[in-house]
Amino acid sequence: MSWDDQVFRPGSVPPVPPPPSRPPTVGPPPPGATLRAVAAGLLNLTGLGLGHVLMGRWFRAVLCWVATGVLLLVALPADPDGVATGPIVGYVLVLVAAAVDGARIARRTAVGGSWRPVAAAGVGLVLLAGPAGGVVLYGSAQDEAIEQMLLDRLGESDRTVRAASGRTFDAARADYRSALAVYRDLGEQHAGSRAGKLVPERLNAYYEAVAAPYRQGRHCEAVAPLTYLRTVPDSIDPKLLGDLAGWPDGPLATSLYACGVSKLGDSAVGSSGGELAELLRTFPGSAQAGKVGPAVSKKISEQARAVSGSSPCPATETLRGLRASVTSMPEKSVSARAGEADRGIENGMYACGVDRFENKQFTEARKTLAEFATTYKKDRRRARARDIAIASEIADDRPAAGKRLPPAGRPGGSRMELVISNDAPSGVEILYTGPVTGRVTLKACGGCKRYGTEVSGSVLACKAGGRSYPKVRLQLPAGEYHFLYKHGTGANVDSYSSGSQIKPGYAYTSCTYVVESAYGLGLPSPSDPITFSPASSSR
């Protein structure tokens, strides 16, 4: 029987009704609702869902635990970039929703047992220090992660510099630049970090690595890296460099001087003046610049003496290189010394030509001595140089002519006449060497033609009655002679050589002619053209 079905008799006491199974949905909240709502909200704001736990709402508490766990998975371990905004905003919304939900439920729910709202609110406030402290600790962890990241960047750049120091500067230039960019960023943008405070020390190591060729005495290799180091203060805060900013000047001046002196006379330097010219332009008042002039004079004197030695040609080329490079020096007191090389070059060119003749390099000897005779017209050795050039040209075609240098003087004694006639439609140049050396030229023979065969040429040449052949008369001392006959001009020159013995008591004649070849070309006769007769019958 239900409570409504019971019948009350007059004078009887009605029984006490049972409590309701759930809080009423209408009407005033149970006593202490405000404190309960505050306590539940604060406890849920801790992220642990304790407000729902105290009210027995376990499913809601589990949702709070899941949200907190997801945030921890996203946030830990601490990253230099921190946590993305989305998860943080989402988690805050979840906490706010949990606090509002917990407050709403607690306001309508009377909780039994020893649950005291005031104490719960105090506990909630205390526990809120946990998330706040977590934020602080996470910030510290994030700062440490940033420090480690910066230190890792510093360490990576250090390793790059060490690896680059083992390569040539040209190959390592890009790595040096990238490492410097990292040092600059750490030193200027993160100066307060542990890595930033280490940058000045690392820059010392950086300069040592780049300037390693200088410290090892490889001055030519050191010029490029030291020049680069002079530009570093333009791309980084000079305060980070300290004394390093001006350090490269001295070593660079030293390397420019040492390298430049070692290259004095090198033809590769050319008219640019090389490292010494760069030294005079960049550090004109330095002690090293003051030593350039004496070093140039010393080198010129050494090479001027060397042209009289066993290797005159290299010494002459060195002197030429010296003159070319010294002439372009920006300091007048240095460029004026170029004239000191002139006399050495003159002597060296003559000595080089003679040396090449003696070494059977006849083509090179002829070119050298011909250039000498053309360039130095007032030199007393000019005639001698021309004789050796003639002998060289003959020997290039007839090596027997280069067994020895032509005699320096004119031999005495009787001389025999050699008459050379030209029976060819082209002019001919005749070079000869022996006891005397020289060259003569015969003009073309008017009306003369090429011979069809060598036989007809040898029988008929220079024998046509009533014809006047161009001729020349030579007065030659007795001895062995070598001749070179050159028909034609310019690029169309045909030549042949021969040798003859001039003996006392005879007069000699020679006739040059041209034989038509099977290919329609006019070729000079290759036979020995000199014939002789007793001197008493010659005219």
Secondary structure as UniProt FT lines:
FT   HELIX           3..5
FT   TURN            10..11
FT   TURN            31..32
FT   HELIX           33..45
FT   TURN            46..47
FT   HELIX           50..54
FT   TURN            55..56
FT   HELIX           58..75
FT   TURN            80..81
FT   HELIX           85..108
FT   TURN            113..114
FT   HELIX           117..164
FT   TURN            165..166
FT   HELIX           169..189
FT   TURN            191..192
FT   HELIX           194..210
FT   HELIX           212..215
FT   TURN            216..217
FT   HELIX           219..231
FT   HELIX           232..234
FT   HELIX           238..241
FT   HELIX           242..246
FT   TURN            247..248
FT   HELIX           249..262
FT   TURN            263..265
FT   TURN            267..269
FT   HELIX           270..272
FT   HELIX           274..282
FT   TURN            284..285
FT   HELIX           287..290
FT   HELIX           292..306
FT   TURN            307..308
FT   HELIX           312..327
FT   HELIX           332..335
FT   HELIX           336..341
FT   HELIX           342..358
FT   TURN            359..360
FT   HELIX           362..375
FT   TURN            377..378
FT   TURN            380..381
FT   HELIX           382..397
FT   HELIX           399..402
FT   STRAND          415..423
FT   STRAND          428..433
FT   STRAND          438..442
FT   TURN            446..447
FT   HELIX           454..460
FT   TURN            461..462
FT   TURN            465..466
FT   STRAND          471..477
FT   STRAND          479..487
FT   TURN            490..491
FT   STRAND          494..502
FT   TURN            504..505
FT   STRAND          506..516
FT   TURN            518..519
FT   STRAND          522..524
FT   STRAND          530..534
FT   HELIX           535..537
//
